[in-house]
Amino acid sequence: MIRLLEGNSTVAAEDSKIRKLYDLILEEQKTEEEIVQVLYGKGRLPTLGKYKTLKTRLRHILVQCFLMEQPKEPSYLTYDQAYHFGYQQLAAGRMLAGKGAHNAARKVLLLTLQYVKDYEIIHLNHGLTEMLAGLHLGTAYSEDLFQRYLQLAAYYSEAAYDLDLLNNRYRQVRNSIYSQRSSPMDIGIMAAKFVAECAHLPAKYPNISLLQGIFAILEITSFMQQGLYEKAIEASLRGTAALERCKGASHSTLSMLALSRVECTIKLGDYQRGLEQIELARKTISKNSINELKLTEYAIQLGLRTGNYDLAYLELAQLNRPKLKSLILERHIEYWQILEAYVNVLFLAGKITPQEDWPELPKFKMRKFVNNVPAYSKNKKGMNTQVLITHILFLLVQKEYDEVTERIEALANYCKRYLREDENLRNNCFFKLLSIASQSSFFRQLADQKGRKTLERMQNAKEYASNKDAEIVPYEHLWEIILNQLTGPGVHQQN
């Protein structure tokens, strides 16, 4: 700033009084009356014409410096940069207008609008055009420019309303997922209703990338919660294509769509396709970001879902745990703990045999885990069932049959109270299989024979696929693991 002041031709006049005024202002030790007297002699007042002219000239130079160093120096090559620096300059323009520097504010806002307009960052563009319309009713009055910016502001105001409506609908869906009080099918039906309500918006605003992204994610969520994964992948690809038609779509939104395709392949149980989607997503996702952490979570899920447990073990063992705790909330850490519980149970059950050069898993305390997931304990129809299952599996692997029996008896009451609806059929069937194992005195041959009809009923429950999504390891795989643990009659012999 000093270099620009000294390099300006206006500074040479009047013994560099502009530079002196600038220095005096920076000192912040003198009142304005004292500054005037330093510059023009005792008895002079701030109303002095020469002083007022000098202040105006200094303001003009400072605005020039601001325009040269602030809006032009930052890069506006991407959506995220335009968002960051655009809002920064909007705040600066508002500050200048509030100080009465209307011409300076107009220049800042106009230049900023030129840089960011085509990104269609709606609330930013609305703020810029609204202020420009107002400023062209003042010292820079122009009826044509006023009408131009007024019309733009009206368009952005309507677009902002529609965008907020869509965003509010999406947030309602996300809240239902996070609160874990509704079943996946209920959430999917609610999301589908919102999609239908807002279906006209993408065509109405084809260049607003944020709106295109939110709509795509809402549509993907509606399909995924209902177990319609191929349709969800199609919606993700449509959303990506729509975003690519917009100028500089947000990198984070494109990453979310890539992650959604990974998640869908996991739910479909397609190991090779899942690996391919993970590799494709790595090209889109930023390093050391929460999305990269999410991709690691998906790799663990893919291994658990498809029976490739070594992949789950390695991804979990290599996890940067300090990064995990710094990037996500406590309730999300609980889900990671469920994944960790499953990997440890599979390890104890002999389904994972680490090689010598593999890293070791941190010690895991199952009983502490069972009592340390308060968020999921509220979701009686969802993830809490997975907590209960891992606990029983752990006890079974440890051959603690008496405690297994007690837990299974408690599950019978749990089913009657919380899992009576049809879409919980797979949960009910699996819990019945656990009960059959106990009633068979943990004797493999008998449990296998008695459980076949229930197993078949569970396998045929395709219409309740959305509930199957909550299964970290498919129940069919878990039943096989349980049978493998029942190598003998157990501690209880049948009468």
N, C-alpha and C positions, 0 to 999 in steps of 0.2 A: 504494500500500500504506500509506504514512504517513497519507494522507488518510483511509483507512478506519479505521485505528487511532485517530486522533483523533476521528473521528465516532462511534465505538462507545461506548455508555453505560458499559461496564465500565471504561473508561480513567480515568474521573473518580475512582474509588476509590483509596484508599491513596496519595495524592499522585502519581497517574499512574505507579505503579510498573511497570505493564505496559509503558508506553511507555519507561520507563527501562531495563527488562529488554531490550526490543527493541533499543534503541540500543546497550546494552552488548554484546549478542550480535553486532551488526553491526560493532562496532569490531574484534573478533577479536584483542584485545590482552590480555584478562584470562582467567584460568582460571575455572572455575565456582565454585570456593571464593572467589576474589576478588570475583566478581559478587555472591555471597550477602552478603559482608561490606559491600560498597558499599550494598546495599539494606537490610540489617537490622542492621549493626553488626559490630564485631570479634568473633571467636570463633564466629560462626555457621557452620554446615556445610550442604552441599547437602541433607542429610536433614531440614532444618527443614520442618515441616509447612506453614507459610505460604508458603515458597518453592516447595515442590512444587505447591501449589494455584495459585500464580501462574504457574508454567510450564504447567500444564494449561490455564489460562484463555487464555494467550497462544497456545498451540497451537490452541485452539478458534477463536480470532479469525483466525489465519493460515489455517486450513483454510477458514473462511467466506470470507475474501478470495480464496483460491484457487478455490473453487467459483464465486464471483461473477465473477471476472475471467477465468478460464481456460475452463471448459467452456461457459459461456453466451455469452461474447464471440465466439468463432469461429463461423463459419457451417457448418451441416451440411446445406445445401440440395442438395448434389450428392454423388455417389459419391466423387469425388476428394477433396472436403473432408472427408467422413466418414472416409475412409481415413487422411488426413494427421493430423487432430486426434484421431481415435479411438486411433491407435497412440501418439500423444503422451500422451494421458491414461492409457492402459494402463501406459505406462512410469512415469508419475507415481504411479499407484496401487501399482505394485510397489515403488517407492522408499519410499513411506510405510509400506507393510507391512513392508519390511525394517528400517525405523527403529522399528518397534513401534507405529506410529500406526494401529492396525487399524480403529478406527471411522472415522477420516478416509479411509483407503484404501477402505473399504466405500462411503462416500458418493460418492467420486470415481468408482469403478468402476460403481456403480449408475446414477448420473446419465449417465455416458458410454454405458452399454449402452442406456439409454432413447433416446438420440439416434441411435445407429448400428445398432441391432439389425435393423431392417427392410431395411437395405442388404445384409444377408447377406454381409458380409465375413468369410468363414469362420474364418480363423486369428485374426482380431481378436476375433470373438465367442467363439471357443473360449477364448482367453486371459482374457477378461472373466468368462465364466461359471465357468470353472475356479477362478479366484481367489475369486469370490463364494461358491462352494460351500465352499471352504476357510475363508473368513472367518466363515461362518455356523456353523462348528463351534467357533469361539473365543468371544471376549467377547460377540459378538452372536448367540449360539447360537439357532437356530430350526430345528427338524426339518423343518417344512414348506418353509421357504425353502432349506434344505440340499438336500432331495430335488428341489425345483424346478430349482435351478441345476445339480445333479448330472446330471439328465436332459438338460438343455439342453447341458451340456458333453459328454455322451456322444454326442448327436446331432451336434454340431459336430466332435467327434473323428472320427466315421465319415465325415462329409462331407469333412473335411480329408484323410483317407486317400484317398478317391476322387478328390478334386481333385488331390492330389499325383500319383496314379497317371496321371491324364489329362495333367497338365502334364509329367510325365517322358516320356510317349510323344511329346508334341508337341515337346519339346526334342530327342529323338532324331532326329526328322524334320528339324528346323531344323539340327542339327549335320551331318546328311548333305548338306543343301543347301550349308551354308557350307564344309564340307571339300572339296566338289567332287570326290569320288572315286567317286561312284555316278552312273549315268545317271538322267535325269529319270523314266523309266518305272519303274526299280527303286525310286526314292524314292516315287513315287506308289503302287506296289503295297504297300510297307511302310506308308505312311500309311493306305491303305484297310484294311489288316489291323488297325491300331490303332483306326480308326473303328468297325469291327465289334465289336471287343473292348469299347469304351466306349459303345456305342450306347444302352444303357439309362440312362445317367447323366443326360442332359438331362430326361427325364421324371421321374426320381427326385428331382431337385433343380431344379424349374422356376423358383425365385426367386433362385438363385445366379448372378448375372450373369457373374462371372468364369468359372465353369464353362461356362456357355452360350457365352461368347465364345471360349474355348479350343477347345471342341468344334467350333464353327462354322469356326474358322480351320483346324483340323486336317482337317475334311471338305473345305473349299475347296482346301487344299493337295493332298489326295489326288487330286482331280479335275484340278486345274491341271497337276500333274506328269505326268498321263496324257493331257493334251491335251483333256480333256472340259470345255470352257469354258462352254458353256451350262448344264451341270449345276453347275459351280462358281458361276455367277451365281445359280442357284436356291438353292444352299446358303447363299450370302451373304445373300440376301433372307430365307431362313428364320431364319438367325442373327440378323439385324437385328430381325425381328419378335419373336423370343424375348427378345432383350435389352430391347426396348421394353416388354415385359410385366413386367420386373423393375423394382424401384425404383431410379431414378437410376443406370442403367448407366454404366460408365466411358466417358468421352468418347473416350479414346484407342482403346478397342476398337471403338467405332462408326466411328471414322476408318479403322481398319485394314480393316474390312469394306467401307467405301466405296471405299477404294483397291483392294481386290481386284476389285471390279466394273470399275474403270477398266482394270486390268491384263488382265482377261479380254477386254474389247472390243478391246484392242490385239492380243492373240493371235488374235482372230477377224479382224483386219484391217479392222475397220469404222470408218472415219475419222469419220463424222458421229456415230455412236453413242458413239465414244470422246470426242469433244469434249463431247457432252452429259453424259457421266459425269464428265468432268473438272470441268465447271462445277458439277454437283451436289456433287461431293466438296469443292470449295472452300468450300461453305456449312457443311461439317462440320468441316473441318480448321482447327486453330489457326494464326494467323499466326506467322511466324518460328520454326516448329517443324520437326523432322526430317520430319514427314509432309508439310509443305508442300514441302520439298525433294524428297521422293519424288514428289510430284505433278508437279514440274518434270521430273524424270527420265522419268516416264511420258509427258509431253507430247512430249519428244524421241523416245522410243521410238515413239510413235504416228506422228509425222512420218516416221521412218525406215522403219517397217514398211509404211506405206500409200503411200509415194512422195510424200508432201507434205513435201519436204525443207526448204522455206522455214521451216516451223514449227519443225523441229528446229534449224535454224541460229539463228533468233531466240531460242528458249528457251536455247540454249547460250551465245549471245553476251551475253545479259542475266543470266546466272548470277552470283550473288554467291559468288565463289570462296573468300574468307575464311570465309564462313558454311559452305560445303561442307566445308572442312577442319576446322572446329571442331565440326561435328555428327556426322560419320561416321568410321568406322575406315579405316585405310589400305587394307585389302583391298577396301572398298567404293569407295574413290576409284579403284581400278584399273578397276572397271567403268565409271565415268564417263570414264576415259581411253579406253576402247574406244569409247564413244559419240562422244567427241571425235575419235578417229581416223577413224571412219566419216564424220562431218560434213566433216572436212577433205579426205578423199579425194573425196567427192562434189563439194565445192567445186572442187577441182583438175580433176575430170573434166568440169566445166562444167554439172553438174546443179543448181547453185545460183548464181543471179545476184543478189547483194545490191543493194538499192536505195540511193540516196545517203544517206538518213536512217537506214539500219540501222547498228547498232554493229558494230565489227570483231571478228573472232575473235582471241584471243591467238595468238601464234606457236606452232606445234606441230612438234615434232621427232620424226618417225616412227621413226627408228632408236633414239633414246633410249627411246621408248615400248616398242618391241619387247623391249628388254632390261630393262624396268622394271616387269614384271608378274609377280613371283615366285609369287603365290598361284595365278593362273590357269595358269601354266606347269605346275603339278602336275596340273591337270585335263585330262588328255590327250584325254578323250572329250567334253569340254564346251566351255567358253569359250575354251580355248587355241586351238581351231580358228579362232575369230573373229580372234584376234590374228594368226595366220599369214595369214589371208585379207586382212586390211587391209594387211599388209606387201606382199603380192604385188600387190594392186591399186595401191598407192602406186607401186611400181616400174614397173608397167605404164603408169600415167598419165604417169610421168616418162620413158617410152620406154627404160628401162634393161633391154633385152631379155635380155642375157647373164645378168644377175643374176636376172631372172625365171625363166629356164630352169633355173638352178642351184637356185632355191627350189622349183620344181615337181618337179624330180628328187628333192629331199629329201622332198617331200610323198609321193611314191610309197612310200618306205620307211616314212614316218609312218603311212600308211594300213594297210600290211601289219602293222604292229606294234600299233597302237592302235584301228583302226576296222574291225575284221573282222566285228563283229556286225551282224545285219540292221537293227537300229534306227539304225545309222549310215549307212543307204543313201543318204540325201540328201547327207550329207557326202562320201561316196565318189563319188557321181555328180558333184557339183560339182567336186571335185578332179580327176576325170577330164576334165571340160570344160576346166579350166585346162591340163591336159596336152595336150588336143586343140589348144588355141590355140597352144601352144608347138610341137607337132609340125606344125602348119599354117604354121609360120614367121610367125605373127602376121598372117596374111592373112585378112581378114574373111570373104570369100565361102567359102573352103575350110573355115575353122573353123565357120562357121554350118552348112554342109552336113554335115560330119563329126559335129557335135555334136548333131544333131537327135534321133537315137535315144536318146542318153544323157539329153538334156533331157526327153524324153517319159517315160522311165523314172523320172526324178527327180520329175516332176510327178505321176506316178501313185502315188507312195509315201505315200498318205494314211494307211495303217495305222501309219506311224511319225511321226505328227503331233507327238508329244512332243519328238522330236529337232529338229523344225522350229522349236520355240520358242526354241532357242538362237540362231537366225539373227537378227541385229540388222536386217539388210536381207535380205528373201527372196532366195534364190539365183537365182530366175528374173529378178529385177530386176538383180542383180549381173551375170548373164550378158549381159543386154542392154547394160549399161554397158560391159562388156568388149568386146563386139562393136563398139560405137560407137568404141572406142579403136583398133580394128584397121582403120584406114582404108586401109591399103596393105599391101604384102607384108612390111613390116618390114625389119629389118636382115639377116635370114637368108632367102635365096632357096631354094626347093625345088630339089632336083636333078631 
